[in-house]
């Protein structure tokens, strides 16, 4: 177990807007190297409290667990966020993801996963997902890795009531879930990662699709400390009424691992 506990401190929480309506969550940075056997655990959290001219509280926490035995690997991650400004909530969401990977070859794995999420400020009462499909490692060099996943995804969504009384508040959809992820170790201690997700509705792909693109830059300062920054763009072509189709998230982090 290389990292038993890590604490994440948010340095730029004021730069982070609410999560996107699409709720595409990039878990690729959480997977870690395929050759890490055994169990590892990471606990992350951050909090901001302001009083005076503005009463503000923001709290975020996440738990990540990995277990690998032979060809099999399990990844479980959960996260939550709550934000209150002047006694009014402006951030409230929960997320949980469980994934099983079976590596048949170095370049080929089969993935099966389930996911649940809610987000008060995008009218998302509940979103349940389950998916399965292959992952192909197109390049596995020492400093450069490129992989693609092509999955089928079953989606169930329950929305909160909106301004349109004829809008469907419960939907069951069949989607494709395709991702392309690139990792580049620029120099020792400095790495770059970009991941693109595309999730079209199989019965109407051009009228209902979701896209996410996330870029991360991570620098290892010392053995136990690192700095990182990330930018994520999310777009939902068929966003619910009253919800913006495009969201962006910018974040800076300080990580301590032991």
QUICORHU-V183278 format. One record per residue. N is the residue number from 1. RES is the residue in one letter. SS is DSSP state (hx for helix, st for strand, lp for the rest). PHI is phi as a letter, one per 30 degrees, with the letter a starting at -180 (NA if undefined). OMEGA is omega in whole degrees, 0 to 359 (999 if undefined). Layout:
# QUICORHU-V183278
n	res	ss	phi	omega
N	RES	SS	PHI	OMEGA
N	RES	SS	PHI	OMEGA
This chain:
# QUICORHU-V183278
n	res	ss	phi	omega
1	X	lp	NA	184
2	X	lp	d	182
3	X	lp	b	181
4	X	lp	d	183
5	X	lp	b	174
6	X	st	b	181
7	X	st	b	183
8	X	st	c	179
9	X	st	c	182
10	X	st	d	181
11	X	lp	d	185
12	X	lp	b	182
13	X	hx	d	180
14	X	hx	d	180
15	X	hx	d	189
16	X	st	c	176
17	X	lp	d	180
18	X	lp	d	182
19	X	lp	d	187
20	X	lp	d	177
21	X	lp	d	182
22	X	lp	d	179
23	X	lp	h	172
24	X	lp	d	182
25	X	lp	c	182
26	X	lp	d	179
27	X	lp	c	184
28	X	hx	e	178
29	X	hx	d	182
30	X	hx	d	187
31	X	hx	d	179
32	X	lp	i	181
33	X	lp	d	184
34	X	lp	d	186
35	X	lp	c	179
36	X	lp	c	184
37	X	lp	d	175
38	X	st	i	188
39	X	st	c	173
40	X	st	b	185
41	X	st	b	176
42	X	st	b	177
43	X	st	c	184
44	X	st	b	179
45	X	st	a	177
46	X	st	a	182
47	X	st	b	174
48	X	st	b	180
49	X	st	b	178
50	X	st	b	174
51	X	lp	b	181
52	X	lp	j	180
53	X	lp	d	177
54	X	lp	b	174
55	X	lp	c	188
56	X	st	b	173
57	X	st	b	174
58	X	st	b	179
59	X	st	b	179
60	X	st	b	179
61	X	st	b	178
62	X	st	a	178
63	X	st	b	180
64	X	st	b	177
65	X	st	b	176
66	X	st	b	173
67	X	st	b	180
68	X	st	b	177
69	X	st	b	182
70	X	lp	i	182
71	X	lp	d	187
72	X	st	c	177
73	X	st	b	176
74	X	st	c	176
75	X	st	b	177
76	X	st	b	179
77	X	st	b	178
78	X	st	b	182
79	X	st	a	177
80	X	st	b	180
81	X	st	b	177
82	X	st	b	178
83	X	st	b	180
84	X	st	b	178
85	X	st	b	181
86	X	lp	h	177
87	X	lp	i	178
88	X	st	b	179
89	X	st	d	174
90	X	st	b	180
91	X	st	a	181
92	X	st	a	180
93	X	st	a	177
94	X	st	b	183
95	X	st	a	176
96	X	st	b	184
97	X	st	b	176
98	X	st	b	185
99	X	st	b	176
100	X	st	c	178
101	X	st	c	174
102	X	st	b	183
103	X	st	c	177
104	X	st	d	175
105	X	st	b	177
106	X	lp	d	186
107	X	lp	c	185
108	X	st	b	176
109	X	st	b	174
110	X	st	c	184
111	X	st	c	173
112	X	st	b	187
113	X	st	a	173
114	X	st	b	185
115	X	st	a	175
116	X	st	b	182
117	X	st	a	167
118	X	st	b	181
119	X	st	a	185
120	X	hx	d	189
121	X	hx	c	169
122	X	hx	c	178
123	X	lp	i	183
124	X	st	c	177
125	X	st	d	179
126	X	st	a	173
127	X	st	b	178
128	X	st	c	182
129	X	st	b	168
130	X	st	b	184
131	X	st	a	177
132	X	st	a	179
133	X	st	l	183
134	X	st	d	171
135	X	st	b	180
136	X	st	c	173
137	X	st	d	184
138	X	st	d	178
139	X	st	b	180
140	X	st	b	179
141	X	lp	d	183
142	X	lp	d	183
143	X	lp	c	184
144	X	st	b	179
145	X	st	b	180
146	X	st	b	183
147	X	st	b	178
148	X	st	b	175
149	X	st	b	181
150	X	st	b	189
151	X	st	b	164
152	X	st	c	182
153	X	st	b	173
154	X	st	c	187
155	X	st	b	172
156	X	st	b	181
157	X	st	b	171
158	X	st	b	183
159	X	st	c	170
160	X	lp	d	182
161	X	lp	e	180
162	X	lp	b	184
163	X	lp	d	182
164	X	lp	c	183
165	X	lp	d	180
166	X	lp	c	182
167	X	lp	d	178
168	X	lp	d	181
169	X	lp	c	177
170	X	st	b	181
171	X	st	b	172
172	X	st	b	187
173	X	st	b	172
174	X	st	c	183
175	X	st	b	164
176	X	st	d	177
177	X	st	b	183
178	X	st	c	177
179	X	st	b	174
180	X	st	b	183
181	X	st	b	183
182	X	st	b	176
183	X	st	b	182
184	X	st	b	174
185	X	st	d	188
186	X	st	d	173
187	X	st	b	180
188	X	lp	d	179
189	X	lp	j	181
190	X	st	b	184
191	X	st	b	180
192	X	st	b	177
193	X	st	b	175
194	X	st	b	180
195	X	st	b	178
196	X	st	c	174
197	X	st	c	172
198	X	st	b	183
199	X	st	b	177
200	X	st	d	172
201	X	st	d	188
202	X	lp	d	182
203	X	lp	d	181
204	X	lp	a	191
205	X	lp	d	184
206	X	lp	d	180
207	X	lp	c	183
208	X	lp	b	178
209	X	st	b	181
210	X	st	b	182
211	X	st	b	176
212	X	st	b	176
213	X	st	b	181
214	X	st	b	179
215	X	st	b	180
216	X	st	b	175
217	X	st	b	185
218	X	st	b	179
219	X	st	b	177
220	X	st	d	185
221	X	lp	d	176
222	X	lp	b	181
223	X	lp	d	187
224	X	lp	c	186
225	X	st	b	178
226	X	st	b	176
227	X	st	c	180
228	X	st	b	174
229	X	st	b	181
230	X	st	b	176
231	X	st	b	180
232	X	st	b	176
233	X	st	c	180
234	X	st	b	182
235	X	st	b	177
236	X	st	c	184
237	X	lp	d	180
238	X	lp	b	181
239	X	lp	d	178
240	X	lp	e	179
241	X	lp	e	180
242	X	lp	i	180
243	X	lp	c	179
244	X	lp	d	181
245	X	lp	d	185
246	X	st	c	174
247	X	st	b	172
248	X	st	b	178
249	X	st	b	175
250	X	st	b	184
251	X	st	b	171
252	X	st	b	186
253	X	st	b	170
254	X	st	c	184
255	X	st	b	175
256	X	st	c	181
257	X	st	b	183
258	X	lp	b	999
